[in-house]
Amino acid sequence: MAEPSSTAMAVTTAASVTMATLFTDIDGATLVGAVCGASLFVMSKTELAVFVRVIYLAISIFIGYQGGQPLLGHILKEPAISAFVFSACCINFVLQLMESMQKINVSTWFNPK
């Protein structure tokens, strides 16, 4: 059985998406794709704190909605699918990039042996 907090979070998210598409010029299918992709990423990162996952969820939804179609639209014709893929991958890619940048030793660039 699901925890009450996760059920409440799912209902709140669904209601928010519905309200956002009803009262604004937001494309509902693209928003649903971005929310699904972000949720998939956040649910797979259980080692992170809840607050961090909520922040990553919000960032991933926004970036997936805004960047999915412009960056993946030539590969995936459906805006919802491109938003889903981009939303699920964008934060993971940035985290991997940040981790690899922390391992770079710049001093070896200027003092080759």
Buried (B, 14 or more C-beta within 10 A) or exposed (E): EEEEEEEEBEEEBEEEBEEEBEEEEEBEEBBBBBBBBBBBBBEEBEEBEEEEBEBBBEBBBBBBBBBBBEBBBEEBEEBBBBBBBBBBBBBBEBBEEEEEEEEEEEEEEEEEE
